[in-house]
Amino acid sequence: MANDSAESISREVVSCMQCRLCETRRNAVPGEGSWSAKVMFIGEAPGEQEDHQGRPFVGAAGRLLTELLQSIGLRREEVFITNTVKCRPPNNRPPRKDELAACRGFLERQLKLVHPRAVCPLGNSAIRVLLDSNESVTELHGVPFEKDGITYFPMYHPAAALYTFALRKVMEEDFRKLRVVLDSLG
């Protein structure tokens, strides 16, 4: 869109009815943060707390993400945080292909408008959508690579560390690596 803006994308997300997820949502979750962020974090889908508040990553996984950001000197307000789909799937099931397709345009417009130097897909769903890859986060996490002029830095979804405590240390190390990558990007 020629005159795309943060406000227009957010308005369209909130009023979207392109897939079945609009039927059960309380609030769509467009994303938040700096629209001129150097780094963008993209998760799978809003959860229950996100659906209540209309904001991404505000539950337990969001608190961990905020803590990990702070550990490398970043504030939530400095990054952009969103999901591959903008509405909560029932019972937190993974988004279906048609739901991902319905939201893909919003995500692409957000990427174009934010124009981050680095994009962090959080978990397998985001990796599949953003990188068109069937490789898992276990194979790809913590290793930066460039695609279409953007540095991608796949990471585990913070929710994974809530269920598998050993992943917390892995995520902390990946965030330290991300800091080095961001510093190298200027």
Summary of the structure (lengths in Angstrom):
residues: 186
radius of gyration: 15.2
end to end distance: 28.6
largest distance: 45.8
contacts: 604
relative contact order: 0.17
helix: 51%
strand: 12%
